[in-house]
Amino acid sequence: MEPVTTRSEQRRADALSEREALVLRYIVQHYILTANPVGSRYLSKRLEEESISAATIRNVMADLEEKGYITHPHTSAGRVPTDIGYRLYVNGFAKTEPLTQAERASIRRQVDVTAPATVMMRDISRILGEITHQLGIVTAPEILGSRLERIELVQLSSTRLLVVLSLDSGLVRTITLEIHQESSRERLLPVVEALNQRLTGLTLLEIRASCHDRLRDVAIDDPTRIVQAVLESNERIFAQRADVERVAISPAQNILRHPEFSSPEQLRGVVELIENQEMIIHLLEEHPGQENQVEVTIGSEHSDERLKEYSLITTRYQNGYSSGTIGLIGPRRMNYSRMITVVEYVARIISGPGHDR
């Protein structure tokens, strides 16, 4: 799984000389590891085998700065990557950093895809945060794409039923339904069978669109009027799940280890980000990622100015016929090679057999 590379980004990479690309790569890698600006003296020592003089390195750094790939913070003589520099690094120079067997086994051991959606989301966001020291984020599976495995009707009172939808994604949805006349358990059985014969195997989206056509004749012959009640509540019964949290976010202590968030103001920004779930949901809606493909959004690439100090890595996971988003939010100075690998692997685990390769 590789991040998307646009034609304009590829042209930027092609526009750099081999020497410029080498120096930029070293600057980004060193800054990711240390959070310290990179100077020409450090680079000259690292590039001794390349037979590049310190004067040449200074000239190359000046060219990279003029082109917008690096900058110098305040009065520091060292350089740090810009968002454009990070982008070129991610799409042109970052190499895959595979997980160890122990790391892969640990992830597999901790991820329980059979757990209820809310539990699974919280566990996976926590695991992502612990492994990467970033904010792990997981959105709920989109239930409208799930297929109905079984529908059950449970009598709560003579005029109230509990509709239970068992879905292929492992989710169970329950809705209370008021009926217009008293009924009994014995009279429910043929109604349940008729509903399952007509609706099982369809997605909730398909059921919502065709429910009236599929059940019209059954409703006419149903003395209990239960089928008619189902038709009247179609939009509510077969709707996107509202009783599961939309997004789970890992605890803040993971990301707060980074020096970028050491000041009280920066700390407040992280806390506000975590507490503002609507902002994160909007962010994920803008960059949901795609299955088998990682999307990386860096700093100023976000439409929201408040997110300019953060990078986002996302991909889609598959849960039965449903899918959700999994990802990381962290400082722009993150180890993209490793972060992309972790997100990719966890998404494969969630998606199940055939994806974990």
C-alpha positions in Angstrom: 0.0 0.0 0.0 1.5 3.3 -1.1 0.5 6.9 -0.6 -1.0 8.6 -3.6 1.4 10.5 -5.8 0.0 13.3 -8.0 1.6 14.3 -11.3 2.5 17.7 -9.9 4.3 16.1 -7.0 6.1 13.8 -9.4 7.2 16.8 -11.4 8.6 18.4 -8.3 10.7 15.3 -7.5 11.9 15.1 -11.1 12.9 18.8 -10.9 15.4 18.2 -8.1 19.0 17.2 -8.9 20.3 14.0 -7.5 22.3 16.0 -5.0 19.4 18.1 -3.9 17.2 15.0 -3.4 19.9 13.4 -1.3 20.4 16.5 0.9 16.6 16.9 1.3 16.2 13.3 2.3 18.8 13.6 5.0 17.3 16.8 6.4 13.9 15.3 6.6 15.1 12.0 8.1 17.3 13.7 10.7 14.6 16.2 11.7 12.0 13.4 12.1 14.3 11.5 14.4 15.6 14.4 16.5 13.3 17.4 16.2 16.5 19.4 15.8 17.2 21.7 12.8 19.9 20.3 10.5 23.0 22.3 9.8 25.6 22.0 7.0 28.3 20.7 9.4 26.1 17.7 10.3 25.3 17.0 6.7 29.0 17.2 5.6 29.9 14.5 8.1 27.0 12.3 7.0 27.8 12.8 3.3 31.6 12.2 3.5 31.3 9.1 1.4 29.5 11.1 -1.3 32.5 13.4 -1.6 30.4 16.6 -1.2 32.1 19.5 0.3 30.6 21.6 3.1 30.5 24.6 0.7 28.6 22.6 -1.8 26.1 21.4 0.8 25.5 25.0 1.9 24.8 26.0 -1.7 22.4 23.0 -2.1 20.6 23.9 1.1 20.3 27.5 -0.1 18.8 26.2 -3.4 16.3 24.0 -1.5 15.3 26.8 0.7 14.7 29.1 -2.3 12.6 26.4 -3.9 10.5 26.1 -0.7 11.4 22.6 0.5 13.2 23.7 3.7 13.3 26.7 5.9 15.2 27.9 9.0 13.3 28.5 12.2 14.0 31.9 13.9 17.7 32.7 13.9 18.8 29.0 13.8 21.5 28.2 11.3 19.9 24.7 10.9 17.1 23.9 8.4 13.8 22.1 8.9 11.5 20.7 6.2 8.5 22.7 5.0 5.1 21.1 4.2 6.2 20.9 0.5 9.5 19.2 1.7 7.6 16.7 3.7 5.2 16.0 0.8 8.0 15.3 -1.6 9.7 13.1 1.0 6.5 11.1 1.6 5.7 10.6 -2.1 9.3 10.3 -3.5 11.8 9.2 -0.9 10.1 7.4 2.1 10.8 3.7 2.1 8.5 1.1 3.7 9.5 0.3 7.2 8.2 -3.3 7.9 6.9 -4.3 11.3 8.7 -7.0 13.2 7.1 -10.4 13.7 6.7 -9.6 17.4 4.9 -6.3 16.6 2.6 -8.0 14.1 1.8 -10.8 16.5 1.1 -8.3 19.3 -1.4 -6.4 17.1 -3.2 -9.5 16.0 -3.4 -10.7 19.6 -5.0 -7.4 20.7 -7.5 -6.7 17.9 -10.8 -8.5 18.4 -12.9 -7.9 15.3 -15.8 -10.0 16.9 -16.2 -7.4 19.7 -19.1 -5.0 19.6 -18.4 -2.0 17.3 -17.9 0.5 20.1 -15.5 -1.8 22.0 -13.6 -2.6 18.8 -13.2 1.0 17.9 -11.9 2.0 21.3 -9.5 -0.9 21.4 -8.1 -0.2 18.0 -7.6 3.5 18.6 -5.8 2.7 21.8 -3.6 0.2 20.1 -2.7 2.6 17.3 -1.9 5.3 19.9 0.3 3.0 21.9 2.3 1.7 19.0 2.8 5.0 17.2 2.7 7.7 19.9 0.2 9.6 17.8 -3.6 10.0 18.1 -5.2 6.8 16.8 -8.6 7.4 15.3 -11.2 4.9 14.1 -14.7 5.6 12.7 -17.6 3.3 13.0 -18.5 1.0 10.1 -21.0 2.5 7.8 -23.9 0.3 8.6 -25.9 1.1 5.5 -23.6 -1.2 3.5 -24.1 -4.1 5.9 -26.2 -7.1 4.7 -29.0 -8.3 6.8 -28.4 -11.8 8.1 -31.5 -12.2 10.2 -34.4 -10.1 11.5 -36.1 -11.0 14.8 -39.1 -9.6 16.6 -39.2 -9.7 20.4 -42.4 -9.0 22.3 -41.9 -6.3 24.9 -45.6 -5.8 25.6 -48.9 -6.5 23.8 -48.4 -3.4 21.6 -44.6 -2.9 21.6 -42.0 -5.0 19.7 -38.2 -5.0 19.7 -36.9 -5.3 16.1 -33.4 -7.0 16.2 -31.3 -6.8 13.0 -28.3 -9.1 12.9 -25.8 -7.9 10.2 -22.9 -9.5 8.4 -20.5 -6.9 9.9 -21.1 -8.4 13.3 -23.2 -5.5 14.4 -26.6 -6.0 16.0 -29.1 -3.1 15.7 -32.3 -2.9 17.9 -35.2 -0.6 17.4 -38.5 -0.4 19.4 -41.6 -0.6 17.3 -45.1 0.4 18.3 -47.8 -1.7 16.7 -51.5 -0.8 16.3 -53.1 -3.8 17.9 -52.3 -6.5 20.4 -50.3 -9.5 19.3 -48.8 -12.7 20.7 -45.6 -14.6 20.2 -47.4 -17.3 18.1 -48.7 -14.7 15.7 -45.2 -13.2 15.4 -43.5 -16.4 13.9 -45.0 -16.3 10.4 -44.4 -12.5 10.2 -40.7 -13.1 11.1 -40.3 -15.8 8.5 -41.9 -13.6 5.8 -39.7 -10.7 6.6 -36.6 -12.9 6.5 -37.6 -14.5 3.2 -38.0 -11.1 1.6 -35.1 -9.1 3.2 -32.3 -11.4 4.2 -29.1 -10.9 2.2 -29.9 -7.4 1.2 -27.9 -4.3 2.4 -29.8 -1.8 4.6 -29.5 0.7 1.8 -31.2 -1.8 -0.6 -33.9 -2.6 1.9 -34.6 1.1 2.5 -35.0 1.6 -1.3 -37.1 -1.4 -2.1 -38.9 -2.3 1.2 -42.3 -1.2 0.1 -42.1 -3.2 -3.2 -40.8 -6.3 -1.5 -43.3 -6.3 1.4 -46.5 -4.7 -0.1 -48.3 -8.0 -0.7 -47.2 -9.5 2.6 -48.6 -6.4 4.4 -52.0 -6.9 2.7 -52.3 -10.5 4.0 -50.9 -9.8 7.5 -53.7 -9.7 10.1 -51.3 -8.5 12.8 -50.5 -5.3 10.9 -46.9 -5.7 12.0 -45.5 -5.7 8.4 -47.4 -2.4 7.8 -45.8 -1.0 10.9 -42.4 -2.0 9.6 -43.1 -0.3 6.3 -44.2 2.9 8.1 -40.9 2.9 10.1 -38.7 1.9 7.2 -36.5 5.0 7.3 -35.9 4.6 11.1 -35.4 0.8 11.3 -33.0 0.5 8.3 -31.1 3.7 9.0 -27.4 4.5 9.7 -26.7 3.4 13.3 -27.1 6.3 15.7 -26.4 4.4 19.0 -22.7 3.8 18.3 -20.2 6.6 18.7 -19.1 7.9 15.4 -15.3 8.1 16.1 -13.0 6.7 18.8 -9.8 8.6 19.6 -6.8 7.2 21.6 -5.8 8.9 24.9 -3.8 12.2 24.7 -0.7 11.0 26.6 0.6 9.2 23.5 1.0 12.4 21.3 2.0 14.6 24.2 5.4 12.9 24.3 6.5 14.9 21.2 8.4 18.1 21.8 6.0 20.0 19.4 3.4 19.9 22.2 5.5 20.7 25.2 4.3 24.3 25.7 1.0 25.1 27.5 -0.4 26.6 24.4 0.5 23.6 22.2 -0.9 21.3 24.9 -4.1 23.2 24.9 -4.4 22.8 21.2 -4.1 19.0 21.4 -6.7 18.9 24.1 -9.1 21.0 22.1 -8.5 18.8 19.1 -9.4 15.7 21.0 -12.5 17.2 22.6 -13.7 18.6 19.3 -14.9 15.3 17.7 -17.0 17.2 15.1 -13.7 18.7 13.8 -12.1 15.3 13.6 -15.2 13.8 11.9 -15.2 16.6 9.4 -11.5 16.0 8.8 -12.1 12.3 8.1 -15.0 13.1 5.8 -12.6 15.3 3.8 -9.9 12.6 3.8 -11.5 9.2 4.4 -8.8 7.3 2.6 -9.5 4.3 0.3 -9.3 0.6 0.9 -5.8 -0.7 0.0 -4.5 2.9 -0.3 -3.1 5.3 2.3 -3.8 9.0 2.1 -1.4 11.4 3.8 -2.4 15.0 4.5 0.3 17.4 5.7 0.0 20.7 7.6 -1.2 23.4 5.3 -2.9 20.9 3.0 -5.8 20.8 5.5 -8.6 23.2 4.8 -8.9 24.1 8.5 -6.3 26.5 9.7 -6.4 25.0 13.2 -4.9 21.8 11.8 -1.8 23.3 10.1 0.6 21.8 12.7 -0.7 18.3 12.2 -0.4 15.5 9.6 -3.1 12.9 9.0 -2.7 9.4 7.7 -5.9 7.4 6.8 -7.1 4.4 5.0 -10.3 2.4 4.8 -11.0 -0.9 6.6 -13.6 -3.4 5.5 -15.9 -5.1 8.1 -18.1 -7.5 6.3 -19.9 -5.4 3.7 -19.4 -2.3 5.8 -16.4 0.0 5.9 -14.9 2.7 8.1 -11.8 4.8 8.4 -8.7 4.1 10.5 -5.8 6.5 10.9 -3.4 8.7 12.8 -3.2 12.4 13.7 0.2 13.6 14.7 2.8 16.3 14.3 4.1 17.0 10.8 7.4 15.7 12.0 6.3 12.1 12.1 8.0 8.9 10.9 5.8 8.5 7.8 7.4 5.3 6.7 6.5 3.5 9.9 3.2 5.2 10.5 1.9 4.3 7.0 2.9 0.6 7.7 1.2 0.5 11.0 -2.1 2.0 9.7 -2.0 -0.4 6.7 -1.4 -3.5 8.8 -4.1 -2.7 11.4 -6.6 -2.1 8.6 -5.7 -5.5 7.1 -6.3 -7.2 10.5 -9.7 -5.5 10.9 -10.7 -6.4 7.4 -10.1 -10.1 8.1 -8.9 -13.1 6.0 -7.7 -12.3 2.6 -6.4 -8.9 3.7 -3.8 -9.9 6.3 -0.9 -10.7 4.0 
